[in-house]
Amino acid sequence: MGNTSLPGRLNKTRMNPTASCRIKRAISMKTATRELIDLFAQTEDRKQMEVLFREIFTPSEIDTLTLRWQLLKDLYEGKTQRKIAAEHKISLCKITRGSKLLKAKGSYLKKVLDDLYGNGNNN
């Protein structure tokens, strides 16, 4: 009788195969993300970086990244979210994330923009 309860207990502790696959995929994606970051950090030549972008990203993905960068620069310059939304014909939701990032204490993105464009703006 004691032996019959043991398999039941073991079955309860086994991981669902679907959950196991999701965990493995998440770990794999984190590893792939780290590898991409390392790859971008190692690529110092501008032309090589352009080739890498064209080979990894679709034109649409590059447009999305470019738009995000432009929104951040517009916010940094002090443009209002409504003006940015109107200029780029996008919703305010797309802009809000960037605004929060630039306002966050210790924002690396803000530091990068300060370094690129000087910190003599109103932010």
Secondary structure, DSSP 8 states (H G I E B T S, - for coil): -HHHHHHHHHHHHS--HHHHHHHHHHHHHHHHHHHHHHHHHH---HHHHHHHHHHHS-HHHHHHHHHHHHHHHHHHTT--HHHHHHHHT--HHHHHHHHHHHHSTT-HHHHHHHHHH-S-S--
